[in-house]
Amino acid sequence: MEMDPGKVNSKEINTGTEKSRASSEGGSLKESPNLDFVLDIPLEISVELGRAKMLISDLLQLGQGSVIELNKLAGEPVEIFVNQKLIARGEVVVVNDKFGIKMTDILSPMERVKQLGS
């Protein structure tokens, strides 16, 4: 079956993540790059509530029930890192008696790419 390059069939629309269907319909459109191999790469995700600096002598005096004052205020967004690179900010939530993070601000793709170089 010959495909007219001026006409687009709804079955041929490619979202950028799925393979082109043209090959299964006899067309000549190229397949999207297959990036499935990167989907199984493990990443380390961490969330930073805040930071504190203290002297070793103060650290040694900490015990059960001690409180460490962080540099962020209660209710301030927490920072979400993937492999030590900031990718988003969010707020702490409780789901089924477990803590979670609701993402409220995700860095743009361009900002995330800039983070890779630093």
OpenMM code with the backbone's topology and positions (N, CA, C; nanometers):
from openmm import Vec3, app, unit

residues = "MET GLU MET ASP PRO GLY LYS VAL ASN SER LYS GLU ILE ASN THR GLY THR GLU LYS SER ARG ALA SER SER GLU GLY GLY SER LEU LYS GLU SER PRO ASN LEU ASP PHE VAL LEU ASP ILE PRO LEU GLU ILE SER VAL GLU LEU GLY ARG ALA LYS MET LEU ILE SER ASP LEU LEU GLN LEU GLY GLN GLY SER VAL ILE GLU LEU ASN LYS LEU ALA GLY GLU PRO VAL GLU ILE PHE VAL ASN GLN LYS LEU ILE ALA ARG GLY GLU VAL VAL VAL VAL ASN ASP LYS PHE GLY ILE LYS MET THR ASP ILE LEU SER PRO MET GLU ARG VAL LYS GLN LEU GLY SER".split()
positions = [
    Vec3(0.0847, -0.1168, 0.0000),
    Vec3(0.0000, 0.0000, 0.0000),
    Vec3(0.0893, 0.1231, 0.0000),
    Vec3(0.0727, 0.2096, -0.0980),
    Vec3(0.1506, 0.3328, -0.1067),
    Vec3(0.0880, 0.4369, -0.0159),
    Vec3(0.1736, 0.5169, 0.0500),
    Vec3(0.1238, 0.6212, 0.1391),
    Vec3(0.1459, 0.7560, 0.0734),
    Vec3(0.0444, 0.8385, 0.0751),
    Vec3(0.0545, 0.9732, 0.0211),
    Vec3(0.1149, 1.0609, 0.1295),
    Vec3(0.2345, 1.1225, 0.1046),
    Vec3(0.2978, 1.2021, 0.2103),
    Vec3(0.2146, 1.3228, 0.2517),
    Vec3(0.1187, 1.3632, 0.1716),
    Vec3(0.0354, 1.4789, 0.2063),
    Vec3(-0.0770, 1.4442, 0.2998),
    Vec3(-0.1106, 1.3159, 0.3114),
    Vec3(-0.2210, 1.2731, 0.3972),
    Vec3(-0.1657, 1.2038, 0.5204),
    Vec3(-0.2274, 1.2296, 0.6355),
    Vec3(-0.1853, 1.1651, 0.7599),
    Vec3(-0.3014, 1.0841, 0.8125),
    Vec3(-0.2795, 0.9567, 0.8312),
    Vec3(-0.3785, 0.8676, 0.8882),
    Vec3(-0.3650, 0.8738, 1.0398),
    Vec3(-0.4761, 0.8733, 1.1128),
    Vec3(-0.4692, 0.8839, 1.2590),
    Vec3(-0.3902, 0.7695, 1.3207),
    Vec3(-0.3792, 0.6563, 1.2540),
    Vec3(-0.3029, 0.5446, 1.3073),
    Vec3(-0.1533, 0.5679, 1.2957),
    Vec3(-0.1114, 0.6684, 1.2208),
    Vec3(0.0301, 0.6923, 1.1980),
    Vec3(0.0881, 0.7991, 1.2900),
    Vec3(0.0059, 0.8662, 1.3680),
    Vec3(0.0545, 0.9735, 1.4541),
    Vec3(0.1440, 0.9148, 1.5616),
    Vec3(0.2586, 0.9759, 1.5796),
    Vec3(0.3586, 0.9253, 1.6722),
    Vec3(0.3720, 1.0237, 1.7875),
    Vec3(0.3601, 0.9752, 1.9115),
    Vec3(0.3699, 1.0628, 2.0284),
    Vec3(0.5137, 1.0933, 2.0651),
    Vec3(0.6091, 1.0297, 2.0015),
    Vec3(0.7488, 1.0519, 2.0364),
    Vec3(0.8032, 0.9446, 2.1280),
    Vec3(0.7153, 0.8681, 2.1940),
    Vec3(0.7635, 0.7629, 2.2820),
    Vec3(0.7232, 0.6253, 2.2332),
    Vec3(0.6226, 0.6196, 2.1474),
    Vec3(0.5855, 0.4886, 2.0953),
    Vec3(0.6379, 0.4734, 1.9543),
    Vec3(0.6537, 0.3507, 1.9107),
    Vec3(0.7088, 0.3251, 1.7784),
    Vec3(0.6091, 0.3673, 1.6719),
    Vec3(0.6611, 0.4085, 1.5584),
    Vec3(0.5771, 0.4437, 1.4454),
    Vec3(0.5039, 0.3200, 1.3969),
    Vec3(0.3776, 0.3384, 1.3621),
    Vec3(0.2985, 0.2252, 1.3160),
    Vec3(0.3062, 0.2096, 1.1647),
    Vec3(0.3772, 0.2987, 1.0981),
    Vec3(0.3822, 0.2948, 0.9525),
    Vec3(0.4428, 0.1652, 0.9015),
    Vec3(0.5428, 0.1109, 0.9715),
    Vec3(0.6073, -0.0111, 0.9239),
    Vec3(0.5101, -0.1280, 0.9251),
    Vec3(0.4194, -0.1317, 1.0240),
    Vec3(0.3230, -0.2412, 1.0287),
    Vec3(0.2145, -0.2238, 0.9232),
    Vec3(0.2005, -0.1045, 0.8688),
    Vec3(0.1000, -0.0803, 0.7664),
    Vec3(0.1623, -0.0676, 0.6283),
    Vec3(0.2901, -0.1003, 0.6172),
    Vec3(0.3548, -0.0993, 0.4882),
    Vec3(0.4073, 0.0355, 0.4470),
    Vec3(0.4096, 0.1339, 0.5362),
    Vec3(0.4570, 0.2676, 0.5034),
    Vec3(0.6071, 0.2769, 0.5139),
    Vec3(0.6597, 0.3959, 0.4856),
    Vec3(0.8039, 0.4126, 0.4868),
    Vec3(0.8516, 0.5075, 0.5958),
    Vec3(0.7653, 0.5454, 0.6919),
    Vec3(0.8075, 0.6347, 0.7995),
    Vec3(0.9082, 0.5630, 0.8884),
    Vec3(1.0102, 0.6347, 0.9349),
    Vec3(1.1127, 0.5760, 1.0219),
    Vec3(1.0572, 0.5572, 1.1620),
    Vec3(1.1072, 0.4562, 1.2333),
    Vec3(1.0669, 0.4332, 1.3716),
    Vec3(1.1352, 0.5338, 1.4630),
    Vec3(1.0677, 0.5695, 1.5742),
    Vec3(1.1280, 0.6571, 1.6745),
    Vec3(1.2434, 0.5832, 1.7394),
    Vec3(1.3432, 0.6558, 1.7880),
    Vec3(1.4532, 0.5877, 1.8574),
    Vec3(1.3974, 0.5075, 1.9747),
    Vec3(1.4425, 0.3853, 1.9897),
    Vec3(1.3952, 0.3000, 2.0975),
    Vec3(1.4767, 0.3287, 2.2223),
    Vec3(1.4138, 0.3904, 2.3212),
    Vec3(1.4822, 0.4275, 2.4450),
    Vec3(1.4438, 0.3356, 2.5603),
    Vec3(1.3848, 0.2205, 2.5272),
    Vec3(1.3424, 0.1284, 2.6326),
    Vec3(1.4577, 0.0841, 2.7219),
    Vec3(1.5796, 0.0787, 2.6694),
    Vec3(1.6934, 0.0304, 2.7482),
    Vec3(1.7252, 0.1218, 2.8659),
    Vec3(1.6854, 0.2473, 2.8639),
    Vec3(1.7154, 0.3373, 2.9764),
    Vec3(1.6086, 0.3318, 3.0857),
    Vec3(1.4966, 0.2661, 3.0587),
    Vec3(1.3878, 0.2634, 3.1560),
    Vec3(1.4189, 0.1806, 3.2799),
    Vec3(1.5160, 0.0902, 3.2733),
    Vec3(1.5504, 0.0042, 3.3861),
    Vec3(1.6740, 0.0513, 3.4625),
    Vec3(1.7233, 0.1711, 3.4344),
    Vec3(1.8404, 0.2229, 3.5047),
    Vec3(1.7960, 0.2743, 3.6418),
    Vec3(1.8553, 0.2225, 3.7497),
    Vec3(1.8157, 0.2688, 3.8831),
    Vec3(1.8680, 0.4101, 3.9114),
    Vec3(1.7861, 0.4885, 3.9790),
    Vec3(1.8215, 0.6252, 4.0177),
    Vec3(1.8029, 0.6401, 4.1674),
    Vec3(1.8853, 0.7239, 4.2278),
    Vec3(1.8725, 0.7526, 4.3702),
    Vec3(1.7917, 0.8814, 4.3859),
    Vec3(1.6783, 0.8712, 4.4549),
    Vec3(1.5938, 0.9881, 4.4787),
    Vec3(1.6036, 1.0235, 4.6263),
    Vec3(1.6314, 1.1494, 4.6548),
    Vec3(1.6393, 1.1940, 4.7935),
    Vec3(1.5642, 1.3255, 4.8078),
    Vec3(1.5165, 1.3494, 4.9288),
    Vec3(1.4411, 1.4709, 4.9594),
    Vec3(1.5103, 1.5396, 5.0758),
    Vec3(1.5356, 1.6682, 5.0587),
    Vec3(1.6049, 1.7434, 5.1636),
    Vec3(1.5060, 1.8332, 5.2364),
    Vec3(1.4888, 1.8061, 5.3662),
    Vec3(1.4012, 1.8889, 5.4498),
    Vec3(1.4689, 2.0197, 5.4876),
    Vec3(1.5992, 2.0165, 5.5030),
    Vec3(1.6753, 2.1339, 5.5423),
    Vec3(1.8155, 2.0926, 5.5816),
    Vec3(1.8957, 2.1906, 5.6204),
    Vec3(2.0351, 2.1655, 5.6598),
    Vec3(2.0643, 2.2348, 5.7915),
    Vec3(2.1696, 2.1851, 5.8558),
    Vec3(2.2157, 2.2463, 5.9804),
    Vec3(2.3663, 2.2273, 5.9899),
    Vec3(2.4337, 2.3257, 6.0495),
    Vec3(2.5765, 2.3141, 6.0785),
    Vec3(2.5906, 2.3110, 6.2294),
    Vec3(2.6781, 2.2227, 6.2748),
    Vec3(2.7018, 2.2172, 6.4184),
    Vec3(2.8445, 2.1725, 6.4462),
    Vec3(2.8894, 2.2048, 6.5615),
    Vec3(3.0222, 2.1646, 6.6045),
    Vec3(3.0210, 2.0180, 6.6459),
    Vec3(3.1357, 1.9545, 6.6368),
    Vec3(3.1462, 1.8136, 6.6764),
    Vec3(3.1079, 1.7969, 6.8233),
    Vec3(3.1453, 1.8919, 6.9050),
    Vec3(3.1112, 1.8811, 7.0472),
    Vec3(2.9597, 1.8831, 7.0681),
    Vec3(2.8882, 1.9646, 6.9891),
    Vec3(2.7413, 1.9679, 6.9986),
    Vec3(2.6814, 1.8372, 6.9455),
    Vec3(2.7399, 1.7843, 6.8404),
    Vec3(2.6926, 1.6588, 6.7819),
    Vec3(2.7050, 1.5444, 6.8822),
    Vec3(2.8158, 1.5422, 6.9565),
    Vec3(2.8383, 1.4357, 7.0537),
    Vec3(2.7417, 1.4428, 7.1720),
    Vec3(2.6821, 1.5598, 7.1955),
    Vec3(2.5897, 1.5760, 7.3070),
    Vec3(2.4459, 1.5401, 7.2693),
    Vec3(2.4211, 1.5098, 7.1407),
    Vec3(2.2858, 1.4742, 7.0996),
    Vec3(2.2464, 1.3400, 7.1581),
    Vec3(2.1217, 1.3292, 7.1939),
    Vec3(2.0690, 1.2037, 7.2466),
    Vec3(1.9266, 1.1856, 7.1978),
    Vec3(1.8648, 1.0790, 7.2391),
    Vec3(1.7271, 1.0524, 7.2016),
    Vec3(1.6388, 1.1670, 7.2481),
    Vec3(1.5575, 1.2195, 7.1584),
    Vec3(1.4702, 1.3314, 7.1911),
    Vec3(1.5304, 1.4675, 7.1605),
    Vec3(1.6591, 1.4720, 7.1247),
    Vec3(1.7227, 1.5990, 7.0885),
    Vec3(1.6578, 1.6541, 6.9617),
    Vec3(1.6551, 1.7840, 6.9517),
    Vec3(1.5975, 1.8500, 6.8338),
    Vec3(1.7079, 1.9273, 6.7638),
    Vec3(1.7185, 1.9078, 6.6334),
    Vec3(1.8156, 1.9811, 6.5522),
    Vec3(1.7384, 2.0829, 6.4693),
    Vec3(1.7726, 2.2092, 6.4859),
    Vec3(1.7049, 2.3150, 6.4117),
    Vec3(1.7618, 2.3231, 6.2705),
    Vec3(1.6722, 2.3168, 6.1712),
    Vec3(1.7127, 2.3224, 6.0316),
    Vec3(1.7001, 2.4644, 5.9782),
    Vec3(1.7603, 2.4883, 5.8632),
    Vec3(1.7615, 2.6234, 5.8071),
    Vec3(1.6336, 2.6587, 5.7300),
    Vec3(1.5339, 2.5719, 5.7300),
    Vec3(1.4074, 2.5998, 5.6602),
    Vec3(1.2954, 2.6135, 5.7610),
    Vec3(1.1962, 2.6913, 5.7222),
    Vec3(1.0791, 2.7095, 5.8065),
    Vec3(0.9788, 2.5978, 5.7809),
    Vec3(0.8951, 2.5697, 5.8797),
    Vec3(0.7891, 2.4707, 5.8621),
    Vec3(0.6970, 2.5185, 5.7499),
    Vec3(0.6587, 2.4287, 5.6619),
    Vec3(0.5711, 2.4638, 5.5504),
    Vec3(0.6438, 2.5060, 5.4246),
    Vec3(0.7743, 2.5303, 5.4357),
    Vec3(0.8529, 2.5658, 5.3169),
    Vec3(0.8675, 2.4426, 5.2284),
    Vec3(0.8762, 2.4612, 5.0958),
    Vec3(0.8925, 2.3449, 5.0071),
    Vec3(1.0221, 2.2694, 5.0356),
    Vec3(1.0152, 2.1371, 5.0221),
    Vec3(1.1347, 2.0539, 5.0328),
    Vec3(1.1932, 2.0378, 4.8927),
    Vec3(1.3219, 2.0062, 4.8853),
    Vec3(1.3881, 1.9912, 4.7561),
    Vec3(1.4014, 1.8430, 4.7228),
    Vec3(1.3741, 1.8086, 4.5965),
    Vec3(1.3777, 1.6707, 4.5502),
    Vec3(1.4962, 1.6567, 4.4546),
    Vec3(1.5837, 1.5620, 4.4864),
    Vec3(1.7050, 1.5401, 4.4080),
    Vec3(1.7008, 1.4014, 4.3439),
    Vec3(1.7506, 1.3916, 4.2231),
    Vec3(1.7734, 1.2624, 4.1576),
    Vec3(1.9219, 1.2568, 4.1268),
    Vec3(1.9886, 1.1573, 4.1837),
    Vec3(2.1345, 1.1442, 4.1720),
    Vec3(2.2055, 1.2758, 4.2074),
    Vec3(2.1691, 1.3320, 4.3187),
    Vec3(2.2259, 1.4556, 4.3742),
    Vec3(2.2024, 1.5801, 4.2880),
    Vec3(2.1103, 1.5748, 4.1941),
    Vec3(2.0778, 1.6907, 4.1090),
    Vec3(1.9351, 1.7343, 4.1385),
    Vec3(1.9170, 1.8631, 4.1689),
    Vec3(1.7846, 1.9167, 4.1987),
    Vec3(1.6959, 1.9061, 4.0758),
    Vec3(1.5777, 1.8445, 4.0902),
    Vec3(1.4854, 1.8359, 3.9779),
    Vec3(1.3488, 1.8952, 4.0095),
    Vec3(1.3164, 1.9084, 4.1401),
    Vec3(1.1829, 1.9575, 4.1742),
    Vec3(1.1785, 2.0036, 4.3194),
    Vec3(1.0672, 2.0670, 4.3526),
    Vec3(1.0360, 2.1049, 4.4906),
    Vec3(0.8963, 2.0532, 4.5201),
    Vec3(0.8701, 2.0280, 4.6467),
    Vec3(0.7391, 1.9750, 4.6805),
    Vec3(0.7074, 1.9939, 4.8269),
    Vec3(0.5967, 1.9344, 4.8669),
    Vec3(0.5557, 1.9435, 5.0066),
    Vec3(0.5353, 1.8031, 5.0621),
    Vec3(0.5597, 1.7911, 5.1915),
    Vec3(0.5470, 1.6624, 5.2588),
    Vec3(0.3989, 1.6333, 5.2807),
    Vec3(0.3585, 1.5099, 5.2492),
    Vec3(0.2211, 1.4655, 5.2719),
    Vec3(0.2254, 1.3311, 5.3442),
    Vec3(0.1137, 1.2930, 5.4029),
    Vec3(0.1019, 1.1625, 5.4671),
    Vec3(-0.0036, 1.0837, 5.3910),
    Vec3(0.0364, 0.9629, 5.3452),
    Vec3(-0.0539, 0.8753, 5.2710),
    Vec3(-0.0498, 0.7383, 5.3370),
    Vec3(-0.1638, 0.6929, 5.3868),
    Vec3(-0.1711, 0.5620, 5.4546),
    Vec3(-0.0648, 0.5487, 5.5632),
    Vec3(-0.0529, 0.6482, 5.6477),
    Vec3(0.0427, 0.6496, 5.7593),
    Vec3(0.1884, 0.6469, 5.7153),
    Vec3(0.2167, 0.6800, 5.5904),
    Vec3(0.3544, 0.6885, 5.5414),
    Vec3(0.3758, 0.8281, 5.4844),
    Vec3(0.4998, 0.8761, 5.4967),
    Vec3(0.5327, 1.0063, 5.4406),
    Vec3(0.5501, 0.9941, 5.2897),
    Vec3(0.5130, 1.0988, 5.2205),
    Vec3(0.5317, 1.1073, 5.0763),
    Vec3(0.5608, 1.2519, 5.0398),
    Vec3(0.5894, 1.2756, 4.9145),
    Vec3(0.6174, 1.4105, 4.8659),
    Vec3(0.5244, 1.4402, 4.7497),
    Vec3(0.4558, 1.5518, 4.7580),
    Vec3(0.3722, 1.5993, 4.6478),
    Vec3(0.4538, 1.7040, 4.5726),
    Vec3(0.4841, 1.6772, 4.4465),
    Vec3(0.5642, 1.7712, 4.3677),
    Vec3(0.4801, 1.8934, 4.3327),
    Vec3(0.5339, 2.0091, 4.3651),
    Vec3(0.4621, 2.1332, 4.3381),
    Vec3(0.5306, 2.2184, 4.2319),
    Vec3(0.6594, 2.1971, 4.2113),
    Vec3(0.7350, 2.2758, 4.1142),
    Vec3(0.8453, 2.1888, 4.0555),
    Vec3(0.8342, 2.1571, 3.9268),
    Vec3(0.9344, 2.0740, 3.8601),
    Vec3(1.0175, 2.1645, 3.7702),
    Vec3(1.1492, 2.1516, 3.7791),
    Vec3(1.2372, 2.2320, 3.6942),
    Vec3(1.2081, 2.2006, 3.5477),
    Vec3(1.2232, 2.3003, 3.4637),
    Vec3(1.1989, 2.2810, 3.3210),
    Vec3(1.3026, 2.1839, 3.2648),
    Vec3(1.2726, 2.1196, 3.1523),
    Vec3(1.3715, 2.0289, 3.0928),
    Vec3(1.5054, 2.0987, 3.0672),
    Vec3(1.5036, 2.2243, 3.0262),
    Vec3(1.6278, 2.2972, 3.0005),
    Vec3(1.7071, 2.3163, 3.1302),
    Vec3(1.6381, 2.3499, 3.2402),
    Vec3(1.7061, 2.3665, 3.3687),
    Vec3(1.7646, 2.2336, 3.4170),
    Vec3(1.6929, 2.1228, 3.3919),
    Vec3(1.7441, 1.9919, 3.4317),
    Vec3(1.8662, 1.9525, 3.3508),
    Vec3(1.8677, 1.9857, 3.2219),
    Vec3(1.9843, 1.9564, 3.1381),
    Vec3(2.1045, 2.0381, 3.1857),
    Vec3(2.0831, 2.1634, 3.2229),
    Vec3(2.1934, 2.2468, 3.2748),
    Vec3(2.2501, 2.1849, 3.4016),
    Vec3(2.1655, 2.1218, 3.4848),
    Vec3(2.2120, 2.0590, 3.6090),
    Vec3(2.3078, 1.9440, 3.5807),
    Vec3(2.2912, 1.8771, 3.4669),
    Vec3(2.3768, 1.7627, 3.4343),
    Vec3(2.5214, 1.8056, 3.4169),
    Vec3(2.5425, 1.9282, 3.3686),
    Vec3(2.6782, 1.9768, 3.3462),
    Vec3(2.7488, 2.0229, 3.4718),
    Vec3(2.6738, 2.0466, 3.5775),
    Vec3(2.7383, 2.0982, 3.6998),
    Vec3(2.7720, 1.9890, 3.7972),
] * unit.nanometer
topology = app.Topology()
chain = topology.addChain("A")
for resn in residues:
    res = topology.addResidue(resn, chain)
    for name in ("N", "CA", "C"):
        topology.addAtom(name, app.Element.getBySymbol(name[0]), res)
